Amino acid sequence: MNDVLADAKAHMQKAIEAARREFGGIRTGRANASLLERVMVDYYGVQTPVTQVASVTVPDARLIVIQPWDKGLVREIERAIQKSELGLTPANDGTVIRLPIPSLTGERRRELVKVAHKQAEEARVAVRNIRREYKERLERLEKKGELSEDAAHRAVDELQKLTDHFIKEVDALLAAKEAEITEV
């Protein structure tokens, strides 16, 4: 029973980490290197994240500087950023790419808040799916006689407490991201 609960907790924690990464990819009015984690560049025929082929720095709140380790990638990185859905325009001087982060309009902020809500709901659904899967696993153990009825009920209650805890964590992540997006 404890193994099942520990396994469920580990899976729920991974769902939260995935949500945290997704929230990191939502652009706010502030420069953040994690914006580029999902931007892929063609690096000698292999799709590779920009962060793995270049040094990414944030010298101030409104600028990201990308310095490729291979100077031949400057054009590729620039194209990848333009194709991405970040809505940013890179400035290239031949060796370094500067990515100015413009202030967000009120309408764009509302759109980004909707995106954050959608991602939070996907994280909640993932946590609930994990709960359902492990609840079924506990019920199977009870039917096989490997777990008493009382122990199974206690385990299901613990599983629900875990689920509630991780749902609250998703809500806290959403609230923080929403505050970050709407901050002017």
The 8 nearest C-alpha neighbors of each residue, nearest first, counted from 0:
[[1, 3, 2, 4, 154, 137, 146, 151],
 [2, 0, 4, 3, 5, 154, 6, 7],
 [3, 1, 5, 0, 4, 6, 7, 8],
 [2, 4, 6, 0, 1, 5, 7, 133],
 [5, 3, 7, 1, 6, 2, 8, 0],
 [6, 4, 8, 2, 7, 3, 1, 9],
 [5, 7, 3, 9, 4, 8, 2, 10],
 [8, 6, 4, 10, 5, 9, 3, 11],
 [7, 9, 5, 11, 6, 10, 12, 4],
 [10, 8, 12, 6, 7, 11, 5, 13],
 [11, 9, 13, 7, 12, 8, 6, 14],
 [12, 10, 14, 8, 13, 9, 126, 7],
 [11, 13, 15, 9, 14, 10, 8, 16],
 [14, 12, 16, 10, 11, 15, 17, 9],
 [13, 15, 11, 17, 12, 16, 18, 122],
 [14, 16, 18, 12, 13, 17, 19, 11],
 [17, 15, 19, 13, 18, 14, 12, 20],
 [16, 18, 14, 20, 15, 19, 13, 21],
 [19, 17, 21, 15, 16, 20, 122, 22],
 [18, 20, 16, 22, 17, 21, 15, 23],
 [21, 19, 23, 17, 18, 22, 16, 24],
 [22, 20, 18, 24, 23, 19, 17, 25],
 [23, 21, 19, 24, 25, 20, 18, 115],
 [24, 22, 20, 21, 25, 33, 19, 34],
 [25, 23, 34, 21, 22, 33, 26, 20],
 [26, 24, 22, 23, 27, 34, 21, 111],
 [27, 25, 24, 34, 28, 85, 29, 111],
 [26, 28, 180, 29, 25, 179, 103, 30],
 [27, 29, 102, 103, 101, 100, 26, 30],
 [28, 30, 60, 27, 61, 31, 100, 26],
 [31, 29, 60, 61, 62, 100, 63, 57],
 [30, 32, 33, 34, 29, 57, 63, 60],
 [31, 33, 34, 35, 55, 57, 56, 30],
 [34, 32, 36, 35, 31, 23, 24, 37],
 [35, 33, 24, 32, 36, 31, 26, 23],
 [34, 36, 38, 33, 37, 32, 49, 50],
 [37, 35, 33, 38, 34, 48, 50, 49],
 [36, 38, 35, 39, 48, 34, 24, 49],
 [39, 37, 35, 48, 36, 49, 83, 79],
 [38, 40, 48, 47, 46, 49, 37, 79],
 [41, 39, 47, 46, 79, 42, 76, 49],
 [40, 42, 46, 45, 44, 43, 47, 75],
 [41, 43, 45, 44, 40, 46, 47, 72],
 [44, 42, 45, 41, 46, 40, 47, 72],
 [43, 45, 42, 41, 46, 47, 40, 39],
 [46, 44, 42, 41, 43, 47, 40, 39],
 [47, 45, 41, 40, 39, 42, 44, 48],
 [46, 48, 39, 40, 45, 42, 41, 49],
 [49, 47, 39, 50, 51, 38, 36, 40],
 [50, 48, 51, 52, 39, 38, 40, 53],
 [49, 51, 48, 53, 52, 36, 55, 54],
 [52, 50, 49, 48, 53, 47, 54, 36],
 [53, 51, 49, 50, 67, 68, 48, 54],
 [54, 52, 67, 68, 66, 50, 51, 49],
 [53, 55, 66, 65, 67, 56, 50, 68],
 [56, 54, 65, 64, 53, 32, 50, 66],
 [57, 55, 64, 63, 58, 54, 65, 32],
 [56, 58, 63, 59, 62, 64, 30, 32],
 [59, 57, 56, 62, 63, 60, 64, 61],
 [60, 58, 57, 61, 62, 30, 63, 29],
 [59, 61, 30, 29, 62, 57, 58, 31],
 [60, 62, 100, 30, 59, 29, 99, 101],
 [63, 61, 99, 59, 100, 98, 30, 60],
 [64, 62, 57, 98, 56, 97, 30, 99],
 [63, 65, 97, 56, 55, 96, 98, 57],
 [66, 64, 55, 96, 54, 95, 53, 67],
 [65, 67, 95, 54, 53, 96, 68, 55],
 [68, 66, 53, 69, 70, 52, 54, 65],
 [67, 69, 53, 70, 52, 66, 54, 72],
 [68, 70, 67, 71, 72, 52, 53, 73],
 [69, 71, 72, 73, 67, 94, 68, 93],
 [72, 70, 69, 73, 74, 75, 67, 68],
 [71, 73, 75, 70, 74, 69, 76, 67],
 [72, 74, 76, 75, 71, 70, 77, 67],
 [73, 75, 77, 76, 72, 78, 71, 91],
 [76, 74, 72, 78, 77, 73, 79, 40],
 [77, 75, 79, 73, 78, 74, 40, 72],
 [76, 78, 74, 80, 75, 79, 73, 89],
 [79, 77, 81, 75, 76, 80, 82, 74],
 [80, 78, 76, 82, 81, 77, 40, 83],
 [81, 79, 83, 77, 82, 78, 76, 38],
 [80, 82, 78, 79, 83, 77, 88, 87],
 [83, 81, 79, 80, 78, 84, 85, 77],
 [84, 82, 80, 85, 81, 79, 38, 86],
 [83, 85, 86, 82, 81, 80, 87, 38],
 [86, 84, 87, 83, 26, 80, 34, 81],
 [85, 87, 84, 88, 83, 81, 80, 82],
 [88, 86, 85, 89, 81, 100, 98, 80],
 [87, 89, 81, 98, 90, 86, 99, 80],
 [88, 90, 98, 97, 77, 96, 91, 87],
 [89, 91, 97, 96, 98, 88, 92, 99],
 [92, 90, 96, 93, 95, 89, 97, 94],
 [91, 93, 94, 95, 96, 90, 97, 73],
 [94, 92, 91, 95, 73, 96, 70, 74],
 [93, 95, 92, 70, 73, 66, 96, 91],
 [96, 94, 66, 92, 65, 91, 93, 97],
 [97, 95, 91, 65, 90, 64, 89, 66],
 [98, 96, 64, 90, 89, 63, 99, 65],
 [97, 99, 89, 63, 62, 64, 90, 100],
 [100, 98, 62, 61, 101, 97, 63, 89],
 [101, 99, 61, 62, 30, 98, 102, 28],
 [102, 100, 99, 103, 28, 61, 87, 29],
 [103, 101, 28, 104, 100, 29, 183, 61],
 [102, 104, 28, 107, 108, 101, 105, 27],
 [105, 103, 107, 106, 108, 102, 109, 101],
 [104, 106, 108, 107, 109, 103, 181, 110],
 [105, 107, 109, 108, 104, 110, 103, 111],
 [108, 106, 110, 104, 109, 105, 103, 111],
 [107, 109, 111, 105, 106, 110, 180, 112],
 [108, 110, 112, 106, 107, 111, 113, 105],
 [111, 109, 107, 113, 108, 112, 114, 106],
 [110, 112, 114, 108, 113, 109, 115, 107],
 [111, 113, 115, 109, 114, 110, 177, 108],
 [114, 112, 116, 110, 111, 115, 117, 109],
 [115, 113, 111, 117, 112, 116, 118, 110],
 [114, 116, 112, 118, 113, 117, 119, 111],
 [117, 115, 119, 113, 114, 118, 120, 112],
 [118, 116, 114, 120, 115, 119, 113, 121],
 [117, 119, 121, 115, 120, 116, 114, 122],
 [120, 118, 116, 122, 121, 117, 115, 123],
 [119, 121, 123, 117, 122, 118, 124, 116],
 [120, 122, 118, 124, 119, 123, 125, 117],
 [121, 123, 125, 119, 120, 124, 18, 118],
 [124, 122, 120, 126, 125, 121, 166, 127],
 [123, 125, 127, 121, 122, 126, 128, 120],
 [124, 126, 122, 128, 123, 127, 121, 129],
 [127, 125, 123, 129, 124, 128, 11, 122],
 [128, 126, 130, 124, 129, 125, 123, 131],
 [129, 127, 131, 125, 130, 126, 124, 132],
 [128, 130, 132, 126, 127, 131, 133, 125],
 [129, 131, 127, 133, 128, 132, 134, 126],
 [132, 130, 128, 134, 129, 133, 127, 135],
 [131, 133, 129, 135, 130, 134, 128, 136],
 [134, 132, 136, 135, 130, 131, 137, 129],
 [133, 135, 131, 137, 136, 132, 130, 155],
 [136, 134, 138, 132, 133, 137, 131, 139],
 [135, 137, 133, 139, 134, 138, 132, 140],
 [138, 136, 140, 134, 139, 135, 133, 141],
 [137, 139, 141, 135, 140, 136, 142, 134],
 [140, 138, 142, 136, 141, 137, 135, 143],
 [141, 139, 137, 143, 145, 138, 142, 146],
 [140, 142, 146, 138, 144, 139, 143, 145],
 [143, 141, 139, 144, 140, 138, 145, 146],
 [144, 142, 140, 141, 145, 139, 146, 138],
 [143, 145, 141, 142, 146, 140, 147, 139],
 [146, 144, 140, 143, 141, 147, 142, 139],
 [145, 147, 141, 144, 140, 151, 150, 148],
 [148, 146, 150, 149, 141, 151, 144, 145],
 [147, 149, 151, 150, 152, 141, 146, 153],
 [150, 148, 152, 151, 147, 153, 146, 154],
 [151, 149, 153, 147, 152, 148, 154, 146],
 [150, 152, 154, 148, 149, 153, 147, 155],
 [153, 151, 155, 149, 154, 150, 156, 148],
 [154, 152, 156, 150, 151, 155, 157, 149],
 [153, 155, 157, 151, 156, 152, 158, 150],
 [154, 156, 158, 152, 157, 153, 151, 159],
 [157, 155, 153, 159, 158, 154, 152, 160],
 [158, 156, 160, 154, 159, 155, 153, 161],
 [157, 159, 155, 161, 156, 160, 154, 162],
 [160, 158, 162, 156, 157, 161, 163, 155],
 [161, 159, 157, 163, 162, 158, 164, 156],
 [162, 160, 158, 164, 159, 163, 157, 165],
 [161, 163, 159, 165, 160, 164, 166, 158],
 [162, 164, 160, 166, 161, 165, 159, 167],
 [165, 163, 161, 167, 162, 166, 160, 168],
 [164, 166, 168, 162, 167, 163, 169, 161],
 [165, 167, 169, 163, 168, 164, 123, 162],
 [168, 166, 170, 164, 165, 169, 171, 163],
 [167, 169, 165, 171, 166, 170, 172, 164],
 [170, 168, 172, 166, 167, 171, 173, 119],
 [169, 171, 167, 173, 168, 172, 174, 166],
 [172, 170, 168, 174, 173, 169, 167, 175],
 [173, 171, 169, 175, 170, 174, 176, 168],
 [172, 174, 170, 176, 171, 175, 177, 169],
 [173, 175, 171, 177, 172, 176, 170, 178],
 [176, 174, 178, 172, 173, 177, 179, 171],
 [177, 175, 179, 173, 178, 174, 180, 172],
 [176, 178, 174, 180, 179, 175, 112, 173],
 [179, 177, 175, 181, 176, 180, 182, 174],
 [178, 180, 176, 182, 177, 181, 175, 27],
 [181, 179, 27, 177, 178, 182, 176, 108],
 [180, 182, 178, 179, 177, 183, 108, 112],
 [183, 181, 179, 180, 178, 28, 177, 27],
 [182, 181, 28, 180, 102, 103, 179, 105]]
